[in-house]
């Protein structure tokens, strides 16, 4: 009876910051979804508008206040509301999920946490960039590890994105399983032939005859746009007519960064546009590209490279974290902060386009097999139902005893 009822489980998705519209829409398709979010982040990230436009069926509780106020108000909300759900899905294993795991343990409701980024490793990048001092780095890491330890012990299970993050998550939560986040919609992210690429570029007002490189990631402390910019500049100095396009919420910062690095004639080859809708617009930018570059100081998985590979677009990525763990057979991996090696990779892709596209074709096969959207949400549904049924069965055993 429980399994039948939980074919569409009642799920509370508890969000501590921002999340992707692709995940929200997919989650709404596999469960009776309620989402609790920080009101300010929900509005300012444009997620609110995207949810409204998506037509997804869900309820949203917007919780007002800054960080401290949200923590207190969300605790009260969870205490009142949690027993109305079969399972709670907590975003990451940090402060947001703390309320969910504590209340879940007290109220007997299963809480499934996620890990889509390596918290300690990302935080260390702030110290590397000089954004925090030695004491702040020590104290911050201690807090992060404490939160992960508590959440890992109280959570019913953790869904970690990719092999690298699974190894990290298992240090804190023994019941760690593979997670796939929103996967890749391989019917939308699919290859384009030469004629189609040209037509897409004209429609999007992109250079038709240049070697177009896409950098789709946001500008953040764990990313490495400086090395990407220097690498493209070096490739251009070697005769490659390369153009670099950034699509992100921080595109203005990206343009300012290119100017600050003093790269030759950067205004003519560094392009940037606001982040486009990931479900309706992003795929065409990927399909139009000659290469995607993902420069990072640290990386949990690298979904942008997977989306590019689904379009059979060659990928150059930094050999760190999750990208090092699973992209070696399908992308060119370069050492951390090595602009010369990244430039070599771009020049090689341009000179040996057929070989590079063949490697990317194998990458598409890998993405279709391991990272498709269908698989991502099928596995997520299985995990959510399994967590809830497992807690119900345990409760029945305790009652019988």
C-alpha positions as CSV (number, residue, x, y, z in Angstrom):
1,X,0.0,0.0,0.0
2,X,2.8,2.4,0.9
3,X,4.6,1.7,-2.4
4,X,1.4,2.4,-4.3
5,X,0.8,5.7,-2.5
6,X,4.4,6.8,-3.0
7,X,4.3,6.3,-6.8
8,X,4.0,10.1,-6.6
9,X,5.4,11.0,-3.2
10,X,4.7,14.2,-1.3
11,X,8.1,15.9,-1.4
12,X,9.2,19.1,0.3
13,X,12.2,20.6,-1.5
14,X,14.0,22.8,1.0
15,X,16.3,25.3,-0.8
16,X,18.9,27.3,1.1
17,X,19.9,29.5,-1.8
18,X,19.3,29.2,-5.5
19,X,18.6,26.2,-7.6
20,X,18.2,25.4,-11.3
21,X,14.8,25.6,-13.1
22,X,15.6,22.4,-14.9
23,X,15.7,20.6,-11.5
24,X,12.5,22.2,-10.3
25,X,10.6,21.3,-13.4
26,X,11.9,17.7,-13.4
27,X,11.2,17.2,-9.8
28,X,7.6,18.5,-10.2
29,X,7.1,15.8,-12.8
30,X,7.9,12.9,-10.5
31,X,6.3,14.0,-7.2
32,X,3.7,16.1,-5.5
33,X,6.1,19.0,-5.0
34,X,6.2,21.8,-2.5
35,X,9.3,24.1,-2.5
36,X,10.4,26.2,0.5
37,X,12.8,29.0,-0.6
38,X,14.4,32.2,0.7
39,X,12.2,34.9,-0.7
40,X,14.9,37.3,-1.7
41,X,17.1,34.8,-3.6
42,X,14.0,33.3,-5.3
43,X,13.1,36.7,-6.7
44,X,16.6,38.1,-7.5
45,X,17.8,34.9,-9.2
46,X,14.9,35.0,-11.7
47,X,13.9,31.5,-10.6
48,X,10.5,32.8,-9.5
49,X,9.7,34.2,-12.9
50,X,11.0,31.0,-14.6
51,X,8.9,28.8,-12.4
52,X,5.8,30.8,-13.2
53,X,6.6,30.7,-16.9
54,X,7.3,26.9,-16.9
55,X,3.8,25.8,-16.1
56,X,5.2,23.3,-13.5
57,X,2.8,22.1,-10.9
58,X,4.1,22.9,-7.4
59,X,3.5,25.0,-4.4
60,X,6.0,27.5,-3.2
61,X,6.5,28.9,0.3
62,X,8.7,32.0,0.2
63,X,10.4,32.6,3.6
64,X,11.4,36.2,4.2
65,X,14.5,37.5,5.9
66,X,18.3,37.6,5.6
67,X,20.5,34.6,6.5
68,X,19.8,34.5,10.2
69,X,16.1,35.4,9.9
70,X,15.6,32.8,7.2
71,X,17.3,30.2,9.5
72,X,14.9,30.9,12.3
73,X,11.8,31.2,10.2
74,X,12.5,28.1,8.2
75,X,13.0,26.2,11.4
76,X,9.5,27.2,12.6
77,X,8.1,26.4,9.1
78,X,9.6,22.9,9.0
79,X,8.4,22.1,12.5
80,X,4.8,23.0,11.6
81,X,4.8,21.6,8.0
82,X,7.1,18.6,7.9
83,X,4.7,15.8,8.8
84,X,2.6,16.7,5.8
85,X,5.3,15.2,3.5
86,X,6.6,11.7,2.8
87,X,10.1,12.9,2.4
88,X,12.1,16.1,2.5
89,X,14.8,16.9,-0.1
90,X,17.5,19.2,1.4
91,X,19.8,21.2,-0.8
92,X,23.4,20.5,-0.1
93,X,24.8,19.5,3.4
94,X,25.3,22.9,4.9
95,X,23.3,25.4,6.9
96,X,20.1,25.1,4.9
97,X,19.8,21.3,5.4
98,X,20.7,21.6,9.1
99,X,17.1,22.7,10.0
100,X,15.7,19.9,7.8
101,X,17.8,17.1,9.1
102,X,17.3,18.1,12.8
103,X,13.5,18.6,12.5
104,X,13.3,15.4,10.4
105,X,15.0,13.4,13.1
106,X,12.7,14.8,15.7
107,X,9.5,14.4,13.7
108,X,10.3,11.0,12.2
109,X,10.3,12.3,8.6
110,X,13.0,11.1,6.2
111,X,15.4,13.8,4.9
112,X,17.4,13.2,1.7
113,X,20.3,15.6,1.3
114,X,22.2,16.4,-1.9
115,X,25.8,17.3,-2.7
116,X,26.4,19.0,-6.1
117,X,29.6,20.8,-5.0
118,X,32.5,20.0,-2.7
119,X,32.0,22.5,0.2
120,X,35.4,22.5,1.8
121,X,37.3,22.5,-1.5
122,X,35.2,25.4,-2.9
123,X,35.7,27.4,0.3
124,X,39.4,27.0,0.1
125,X,39.4,28.7,-3.2
126,X,38.4,31.9,-1.4
127,X,41.6,31.7,0.6
128,X,43.6,31.0,-2.5
129,X,42.1,34.2,-4.1
130,X,42.9,36.2,-1.0
131,X,39.2,36.9,-0.3
132,X,39.6,35.7,3.3
133,X,42.4,35.6,5.8
134,X,44.0,32.7,7.6
135,X,41.7,32.8,10.6
136,X,38.6,33.2,8.5
137,X,39.7,30.2,6.4
138,X,40.3,28.0,9.5
139,X,37.0,29.0,11.2
140,X,35.0,28.7,8.0
141,X,36.3,25.3,7.2
142,X,35.6,24.1,10.8
143,X,32.0,25.3,10.5
144,X,31.5,23.6,7.1
145,X,32.9,20.3,8.4
146,X,30.7,20.5,11.5
147,X,27.6,21.1,9.4
148,X,28.5,18.2,7.0
149,X,29.1,15.9,10.0
150,X,25.8,16.7,11.7
151,X,23.8,16.6,8.4
152,X,25.5,13.4,7.3
153,X,24.6,11.6,10.5
154,X,21.0,12.8,10.7
155,X,20.1,12.5,7.0
156,X,18.3,9.3,5.7
157,X,20.6,9.3,2.7
158,X,22.7,11.7,0.6
159,X,22.6,11.9,-3.2
160,X,26.1,13.0,-4.5
161,X,26.7,14.2,-8.0
162,X,29.3,12.0,-9.7
163,X,32.1,9.8,-8.4
164,X,34.3,12.6,-6.9
165,X,31.5,14.0,-4.8
166,X,30.4,10.5,-3.8
167,X,33.8,9.9,-2.3
168,X,33.6,13.1,-0.3
169,X,30.0,12.6,0.9
170,X,30.7,9.1,2.1
171,X,33.1,10.5,4.6
172,X,30.1,12.1,6.3
173,X,27.1,10.1,5.3
174,X,27.4,6.3,5.1
175,X,24.1,6.1,3.1
176,X,25.5,7.9,0.1
177,X,24.1,7.1,-3.3
178,X,24.8,8.4,-6.8
179,X,22.9,11.6,-7.7
180,X,22.5,13.1,-11.1
181,X,20.9,16.5,-10.4
182,X,18.9,17.5,-13.5
183,X,21.1,15.4,-15.9
184,X,21.3,16.4,-19.6
185,X,18.2,16.6,-21.9
186,X,19.8,14.8,-24.8
187,X,16.9,15.5,-27.0
188,X,17.5,19.2,-26.7
189,X,21.3,19.1,-26.5
190,X,22.1,17.3,-29.7
191,X,24.6,17.8,-32.5
192,X,24.4,20.3,-35.3
193,X,26.0,19.8,-38.7
194,X,28.1,22.6,-40.4
195,X,25.2,24.2,-42.1
196,X,23.1,24.2,-39.0
197,X,25.9,25.7,-36.9
198,X,26.2,28.5,-39.5
199,X,22.5,29.2,-39.4
200,X,22.4,29.2,-35.6
201,X,25.3,31.7,-35.4
202,X,23.6,34.0,-37.8
203,X,20.4,33.9,-35.9
204,X,22.2,34.5,-32.6
205,X,24.4,37.3,-34.1
206,X,27.6,35.4,-33.5
207,X,30.7,35.5,-35.7
208,X,30.2,33.0,-38.6
209,X,33.8,32.4,-39.6
210,X,35.6,32.5,-36.2
211,X,36.6,29.6,-34.0
212,X,33.8,30.0,-31.4
213,X,34.6,29.0,-27.8
214,X,31.9,29.0,-25.2
215,X,32.5,29.5,-21.5
216,X,29.1,28.9,-19.9
217,X,29.9,28.9,-16.2
218,X,29.2,31.6,-13.7
219,X,31.9,33.9,-12.4
220,X,32.7,32.6,-8.9
221,X,35.7,32.1,-6.6
222,X,36.1,28.4,-7.6
223,X,36.1,29.1,-11.3
224,X,39.2,30.2,-13.3
225,X,38.2,32.6,-16.1
226,X,41.6,34.2,-16.0
227,X,43.3,31.1,-17.3
228,X,40.7,30.7,-20.0
229,X,41.1,34.3,-21.2
230,X,44.9,34.0,-21.3
231,X,44.7,30.7,-23.1
232,X,42.4,32.1,-25.9
233,X,44.7,35.1,-26.2
234,X,47.7,32.8,-26.6
235,X,45.9,30.7,-29.2
236,X,45.0,33.8,-31.1
237,X,48.7,34.9,-31.0
238,X,49.5,31.6,-32.7
239,X,47.1,32.3,-35.6
240,X,43.8,30.9,-34.4
241,X,40.9,33.2,-35.2
242,X,39.3,32.5,-31.9
243,X,36.4,34.3,-30.2
244,X,35.4,33.6,-26.6
245,X,31.8,33.9,-25.5
246,X,30.7,33.9,-21.9
247,X,27.1,33.2,-20.9
248,X,26.5,33.9,-17.2
249,X,24.9,36.1,-14.6
250,X,28.3,37.7,-14.1
251,X,28.9,38.5,-17.8
252,X,29.7,42.2,-17.0
253,X,32.3,41.0,-14.5
254,X,33.8,38.8,-17.2
255,X,34.1,41.7,-19.6
256,X,35.8,43.8,-16.9
257,X,38.1,41.0,-16.1
258,X,39.2,40.7,-19.7
259,X,40.0,44.4,-19.8
260,X,41.9,44.3,-16.5
261,X,44.2,41.5,-17.8
262,X,45.5,43.8,-20.5
263,X,45.0,41.2,-23.3
264,X,45.7,42.4,-26.8
265,X,42.6,43.8,-28.6
266,X,40.3,41.9,-26.2
267,X,37.3,44.0,-27.1
268,X,37.3,42.4,-30.5
269,X,37.2,38.8,-29.4
270,X,35.8,38.6,-25.9
271,X,32.0,38.5,-26.1
272,X,29.6,38.2,-23.1
273,X,25.9,37.9,-22.8
274,X,23.5,37.4,-19.8
275,X,22.7,33.9,-18.8
276,X,20.2,32.5,-21.3
277,X,17.3,30.2,-20.4
278,X,18.8,26.8,-19.9
279,X,15.8,24.9,-21.2
280,X,15.0,26.9,-24.3
281,X,18.1,28.8,-25.4
282,X,21.3,27.4,-24.0
283,X,21.5,24.4,-26.3
284,X,21.7,26.4,-29.5
285,X,24.7,28.3,-28.1
286,X,26.4,25.0,-27.4
287,X,25.5,23.6,-30.8
288,X,26.9,26.6,-32.5
289,X,30.3,26.3,-30.8
290,X,33.6,24.8,-32.0
291,X,34.7,24.1,-28.4
292,X,33.6,24.6,-24.8
293,X,36.2,25.5,-22.2
294,X,35.7,24.9,-18.5
295,X,38.4,26.5,-16.4
296,X,38.2,25.8,-12.7
297,X,40.2,25.9,-9.5
298,X,37.9,23.2,-8.2
299,X,34.9,21.5,-9.7
300,X,32.3,19.1,-8.3
301,X,31.3,17.5,-11.7
302,X,31.0,19.9,-14.6
303,X,27.5,19.8,-16.2
304,X,28.4,22.4,-18.9
305,X,31.0,20.0,-20.4
306,X,28.4,17.2,-20.4
307,X,25.9,19.5,-22.2
308,X,28.6,20.4,-24.8
309,X,29.5,16.7,-25.3
310,X,25.8,15.9,-25.8
311,X,26.0,18.3,-28.8
312,X,29.3,16.6,-29.9
313,X,31.2,19.8,-29.2
314,X,34.9,19.2,-28.2
315,X,35.6,20.1,-24.5
316,X,38.8,21.5,-22.9
317,X,38.6,21.4,-19.1
318,X,40.8,21.8,-16.1
319,X,42.0,18.5,-14.6
320,X,40.5,18.9,-11.2
321,X,37.8,17.4,-9.0
322,X,34.9,15.9,-10.7
323,X,36.1,16.7,-14.2
324,X,39.3,14.8,-13.5
325,X,37.3,11.9,-12.2
326,X,35.1,11.1,-15.2
327,X,35.9,13.2,-18.3
328,X,39.4,11.9,-19.2
329,X,38.2,9.7,-22.1
330,X,35.9,12.4,-23.6
331,X,37.6,15.8,-23.1
332,X,41.1,17.3,-23.2
333,X,42.1,17.9,-19.6
334,X,44.8,20.5,-18.8
335,X,46.7,21.2,-15.6
336,X,45.4,23.7,-13.2
337,X,46.0,27.4,-14.1
338,X,48.1,26.3,-17.1
339,X,47.1,28.8,-19.9
340,X,49.7,27.4,-22.2
341,X,48.4,23.9,-22.1
342,X,44.9,25.1,-22.6
343,X,46.0,27.1,-25.6
344,X,47.7,24.0,-27.0
345,X,44.5,22.1,-26.6
346,X,42.4,24.7,-28.5
347,X,44.9,24.9,-31.3
348,X,44.9,21.2,-31.6
349,X,41.2,21.0,-31.7
350,X,41.1,23.5,-34.5
351,X,43.8,21.8,-36.5
352,X,42.3,18.3,-36.0
353,X,38.6,19.0,-36.1
354,X,37.6,15.6,-37.2
355,X,39.5,13.8,-34.5
356,X,38.2,16.2,-31.9
357,X,34.6,15.8,-33.0
358,X,35.0,12.0,-32.9
359,X,36.1,12.2,-29.3
360,X,33.1,14.4,-28.6
361,X,30.8,11.9,-30.4
362,X,32.0,9.2,-27.9
363,X,31.3,11.8,-25.2
364,X,27.7,12.1,-26.4
365,X,27.3,8.3,-26.1
366,X,28.6,8.5,-22.6
367,X,26.2,11.3,-21.7
368,X,23.2,9.5,-23.2
369,X,24.2,6.3,-21.3
370,X,25.1,7.8,-17.9
371,X,23.8,11.4,-17.6
372,X,20.5,11.7,-19.4
373,X,17.7,13.7,-17.9
374,X,15.4,10.6,-18.0
375,X,17.9,8.6,-15.9
376,X,18.5,11.5,-13.5
377,X,14.9,11.8,-12.5
378,X,14.1,8.1,-12.6
379,X,16.9,7.5,-10.1
380,X,15.8,10.5,-8.0
381,X,12.3,9.2,-7.8
382,X,13.6,5.8,-6.8
383,X,15.7,7.3,-4.1
384,X,13.0,9.5,-2.7
385,X,10.4,6.6,-2.6
386,X,13.0,4.3,-1.1
387,X,13.9,6.7,1.7
388,X,10.3,7.1,2.6
389,X,9.3,3.5,2.5
390,X,12.5,2.6,4.5
391,X,11.5,5.0,7.3
392,X,7.9,3.7,7.3
393,X,9.0,0.1,7.6
394,X,11.4,1.0,10.4
395,X,8.6,2.8,12.3
396,X,6.3,-0.3,11.9
397,X,9.0,-2.6,13.2
398,X,9.5,-0.3,16.3
399,X,5.7,-0.2,16.9
400,X,5.4,-4.0,16.6
401,X,8.3,-4.5,19.0
